[in-house]
Amino acid sequence: MSNFEDVIMQNRYYVDKTMYIPLLEDQANYLIFIRPRRFGKSLLLSMLRSYYDLSQKDKFQQLFGNLWIGQHTTPLQGKYQILYLDFSKIGGSIDELPQRFDSYSAVQLDGFLNRYREYYTDEFIERFSAADKGIDKLHILDDEARRLGYPLYLIIDEYDNFTNVILSEHGQKMFHDLTHASGFYREYFKQFKGMFNRIFLMGVSPITLDDLSSGYNIDWNISTDETFNAMMGFSESDVREMFCYYHQNNMLTGDIEAMITEMKPWYDNYCFAEERYGETTMYNSVMVLNFVD
């Protein structure tokens, strides 16, 4: 499950990563974080969204009361209007991509307005709703939020999803046209640069951002920072605690240490910070859950 609110409200087992929130706040305001697939990236972003979202401020105790951050709240909790984008939702042929990208952006921006409608005037809502293109809605929102002093937070999941597909299936020239000069993807990121107080990008590779850097050069890559080596996936203590929980509740039988020994050569030994190699290596979270199943 990748929706944090659903995980908590349905009383699912959750490996707490909220202790990283103040550590992330100590970093730059514009961050990028890279991890392989099936490490829980979308769930982490969903958790951050619930924590910072102004529209979910009143749910804080309900969602976070039993987690680490519930006793260590930061001043930024519930302070932002959040635009959440998931670029894995954008598909179609290469010729349709610019239009599909803009249409997806427009739909998400309309959802943004519905969520924060009470903070805007009827005149603004009418003007915003009348704009057809996502890029125009973005400009209108930028101007109004800046005028009113509203802090905005942009969270993008799978920021490199379709660009990696283009690079692998259509070649370097098509990828270059998309991310350089007047390519629509690069142009969108130029708008993001001056608009949002905070930005968090998540993906599987840094290649797209490297090519966008001339138009979007504000991101700080914390992917190999030792502070965040264990922010994704499960540590061995996480796995042991999970197994003990299900064993105590008669949902898992067998020798826990024997199971961990069996799993270790296959699912362990991911390390993303050179300084932590040999100290803290991570298990792929989805593989662990598949093993338990």
Summary of the structure (lengths in Angstrom):
residues: 293
radius of gyration: 20.6
end to end distance: 14.5
largest distance: 65.1
contacts: 857
relative contact order: 0.14
helix: 56%
strand: 11%
